[in-house]
Amino acid sequence: MKKLISLFAILAMVFSMQSCINSGDTPDATQTIALKGYNHIHEPAKVDAPLRNKAAKYEMDINLSQMTMTLKATGAIESDGEEISLVFNNIALKYDKTNGGFSFSLPEATPVASDGNNYKVTDLNGSIAAYALSNSTRSPMVTAITVLQISYTVNDKYDIFATLQTSTSATPEIYYTNCSTTTSAEGIAPFTTTVTTYLVNFITSTKANVTIVSAQFAQRMPQMTMVFPDVDVEMTASGYVFKADELIPKISDTPMPSHKVTNFRMETSSKGAVASVAFNCNIKGLNYSVAAMGKLLPSVKQNSEK
């Protein structure tokens, strides 16, 4: 059974099924996608300026027939305490062979702003992709994930990037799929699995839950889902750090003191595209050291794995 399945063809089919017939002779296949998350905001000209993590929403009206998109970005800037929306019209989309989705770029633009002012946006780059993540190796159920990666600069002052995905909860989520996870313990040969998924669920801009799907620390250990609740969120220049000195994981919503986790650290880099994970977990008196690496998007190889 395939763990990950590209959804580009499925999206195209959905677009065509939901096509809107315009006033001319050509039917336009259009679809609106709205994603929520956080804008990572940096003011590089100010040495002591703190990094800011602001709630954001991006709405994409994609015209598959014309291969264009209207993008509405909210949460990047504000004026007098009011969040300003920036609308970019007729962005050209390019098919991206690497992820089966779209890429787009604007060297410079003046978007339509909700407050009527002019804002200069430069170096806008982004990609949209989609895939299906199976919920377990034993279940036919899958979760459809749409991913938006975007970065840009506003008024030559604010460097902004955001990584947003479809969220099944009320708060933003980010999946890192099919991570290579290696576990070692004294007297036991290292064990490596590539089916583990790490899910970050932002509770606030400074707190998150991290869920490990298909966690497995030894060959004969059954796969399980572990939740690491209420970890701290810190920002770096290229991503985030999720960490906790000590925590009690939850399994099936039940706290498990017998599986105490220490030195948990999950760091994302390359503007959220890559994640590394490390922690210790004590199970029945045996201390396991866990290290993992993963990416935001599955590779072509992972898409073909069964």
Secondary structure, DSSP 8 states (H G I E B T S, - for coil): --SEEE-HHHHHHHHHHT-EE-SSSSEE-EEEEEEEEEEEEE-TTSTT---EEEEEEEEEEEETTTTEEEEEEEEEEEETTEEEEEEEEEEE-EEETTTTEEEEEEEEE--EETTS----EEEEEEEEEEEEEES-TT---EEEEEEEEEEEEETTTEEEEEEEE--SSSS-EEEEEEEEEEEEETTEEEEEEEEEEEEEEESSSSEEEEEEEEE-SSTTS--EEEEEEEEEEEEETTEEEEEEEEE--EETTEE-GGG-EEEEEEEEETTTTEEEEEEEEEETTEEEEEEEEEESS--HHHHH--
